């Protein structure tokens, strides 16, 4: 069964928690091969997580692009409606006002969609960043423990 990076980190933590305690030292003995194997799996998974982050960024751009296209279509529809209503002065005034409101609404919707997609992409990228930082921190702790245990054994 293939695990994702967070599951591998959890497995690393479990292995560390289950390490055999060395009396009076506050240290524990760990299976070096098992730890290195999990670290290697994490290294292999990180590029996948980074690719996912790139995909999210590209998807955000697609959402923004779609929102712009939709806004342009709404504006075009408003302009078409305005031209059709130019027959009378009163109708022209109402059409101009309606077109302006539609354009303002379309712009507001486009801006809201754009901001929402930026926030969502930022949230996802922040989560990926946190996973990567935590993974690196955990790996550094594991390496320190392994080094300390090796030094202690010498």
HELIX and SHEET records of a PDB file:
HELIX    1   1 UNK A    5  UNK A   17  1                                  13    
HELIX    2   2 UNK A   32  UNK A   84  1                                  53    
HELIX    3   3 UNK A   89  UNK A  153  1                                  65    
SHEET    1   A 2 UNK A  20  UNK A  22  0                                        
SHEET    2   A 2 UNK A  27  UNK A  29 -1                                        
END                                                                             
